[in-house]
Amino acid sequence: MTGLAPAVGSPRVQLAPTVVFSGVALTTLAGVTLLGPGGTDRHLAFLLLLLPFLGIPHGALDYALARRLLRPRFGRIWGPGFVSLYLLVMAVVIAAWLFHPMVSLAVFIALTYYHFSAGDALADPHTPMMLRISEWVARGGIILCFPAVFDRTAVQRLLGYLAPETSVAVLLDVMAVLAPLCGVAALLGIAASVVSFTRQRRAVDLIRAIELAILVLIFIWLPALLAFTLHFNFLHSLRHMLGVADRADRLPAPRLWARMFRLSLPVTLATLLLGAGAYGLLGGISFDSSRLMQVIFIGIASMTYPHIVVVSLAAYTDPGVRLPAASTRRQAAAGSSALEPAP
């Protein structure tokens, strides 16, 4: 996520998430247009189905990043120390949410805006500054501010499970005011990317334009929860996982995916067990939208804080982690995978 957007010099990391996300998003748009959007319960079930395969594993790879970063410095104690600190931060976030839900929700939305913008942006030293700014504003704004305008009633009801509904209404008013600015930034980003592509024929500019255009379409046309599910799993999580795993010697795709899921599996299973336990403690095992929203999104929030810290530290201290804005020389020197243990 943050700081681990695809390296511009890596075509596989650039193209694969765009192709998958575009295909799934356009297919979903066609299905919703022909068959109708379906209900919130179906969208929650869809999100719940995808999280164990994409959403949670992309965060679970923090363990692999931390191993490379911390084991050379702290030896065998790095693992227990890292896990303990990670869980402590998650516990603090959950406790803060229970005591101050509105403040926690507002901070989480602001952090998520930064997280999606910085983590998914496609930029390198050759990208004009105004295009970088417009993409940064658009990425987070489309995902967070557009729903406050185009699916206001449903979003207010869903966020009402996480914080007092009157306070949620004020927060959505602020986001609705920002939505036109985000829309203008998206249009500028699309137009500037197309112009840049026609002049320089760089694939990254075309990819940026396609992604921004599809994000605008789905967050205007689809229910917000369904659009979020598509973006979070098929673009954001997939891009992060490939960005972490990509390596200079181009490991074959089946082995690459097998390695990613093997490394993320223990943390993914532990997260699912904790989530299932929390859901049960909230009132049983029946399918209940309010409890699912609380467990899923407060759980995502609790993992987001330590996740951002880990990937940011890895991005700035480990040359094996490849950054979109890194120089060509640094990318060429990054010959090891973040999924491999440090020597």
Rosetta blueprint (number, residue, H / E / L):
1 M L
2 T L
3 G L
4 L L
5 A L
6 P L
7 A L
8 V L
9 G L
10 S L
11 P H
12 R H
13 V H
14 Q H
15 L H
16 A H
17 P H
18 T H
19 V H
20 V H
21 F H
22 S H
23 G H
24 V H
25 A H
26 L H
27 T H
28 T H
29 L H
30 A H
31 G H
32 V H
33 T H
34 L H
35 L H
36 G L
37 P L
38 G L
39 G L
40 T H
41 D H
42 R H
43 H H
44 L H
45 A H
46 F H
47 L H
48 L H
49 L H
50 L H
51 L H
52 P H
53 F H
54 L H
55 G H
56 I H
57 P H
58 H H
59 G H
60 A H
61 L L
62 D H
63 Y H
64 A H
65 L H
66 A H
67 R H
68 R H
69 L H
70 L H
71 R H
72 P H
73 R H
74 F H
75 G H
76 R H
77 I H
78 W H
79 G H
80 P H
81 G H
82 F H
83 V H
84 S H
85 L H
86 Y H
87 L H
88 L H
89 V H
90 M H
91 A H
92 V H
93 V H
94 I H
95 A H
96 A H
97 W H
98 L H
99 F H
100 H L
101 P H
102 M H
103 V H
104 S H
105 L H
106 A H
107 V H
108 F H
109 I H
110 A H
111 L H
112 T H
113 Y H
114 Y H
115 H H
116 F H
117 S H
118 A H
119 G H
120 D H
121 A L
122 L L
123 A L
124 D L
125 P L
126 H L
127 T L
128 P L
129 M H
130 M H
131 L H
132 R H
133 I H
134 S H
135 E H
136 W H
137 V H
138 A H
139 R H
140 G H
141 G H
142 I H
143 I H
144 L H
145 C L
146 F H
147 P H
148 A H
149 V H
150 F H
151 D L
152 R H
153 T H
154 A H
155 V H
156 Q H
157 R H
158 L H
159 L H
160 G L
161 Y L
162 L L
163 A L
164 P L
165 E H
166 T H
167 S H
168 V H
169 A H
170 V H
171 L H
172 L H
173 D H
174 V H
175 M H
176 A H
177 V H
178 L H
179 A H
180 P H
181 L H
182 C H
183 G H
184 V H
185 A H
186 A H
187 L H
188 L H
189 G H
190 I H
191 A H
192 A H
193 S H
194 V H
195 V H
196 S H
197 F H
198 T H
199 R H
200 Q H
201 R L
202 R L
203 A H
204 V H
205 D H
206 L H
207 I H
208 R H
209 A H
210 I H
211 E H
212 L H
213 A H
214 I H
215 L H
216 V H
217 L H
218 I H
219 F H
220 I H
221 W H
222 L L
223 P L
224 A H
225 L H
226 L H
227 A H
228 F H
229 T H
230 L H
231 H H
232 F H
233 N H
234 F H
235 L H
236 H H
237 S H
238 L H
239 R H
240 H H
241 M H
242 L H
243 G H
244 V H
245 A H
246 D L
247 R L
248 A L
249 D L
250 R L
251 L L
252 P L
253 A H
254 P H
255 R H
256 L H
257 W H
258 A H
259 R H
260 M H
261 F H
262 R H
263 L H
264 S H
265 L H
266 P H
267 V H
268 T H
269 L H
270 A H
271 T H
272 L H
273 L H
274 L H
275 G H
276 A H
277 G H
278 A H
279 Y H
280 G H
281 L H
282 L L
283 G L
284 G L
285 I L
286 S L
287 F L
288 D L
289 S H
290 S H
291 R H
292 L H
293 M H
294 Q H
295 V H
296 I H
297 F H
298 I H
299 G H
300 I H
301 A H
302 S H
303 M H
304 T H
305 Y H
306 P H
307 H H
308 I H
309 V H
310 V H
311 V H
312 S H
313 L H
314 A H
315 A H
316 Y H
317 T H
318 D L
319 P L
320 G L
321 V L
322 R L
323 L L
324 P L
325 A L
326 A L
327 S L
328 T H
329 R H
330 R H
331 Q H
332 A H
333 A H
334 A L
335 G L
336 S L
337 S L
338 A L
339 L L
340 E L
341 P L
342 A L
343 P L
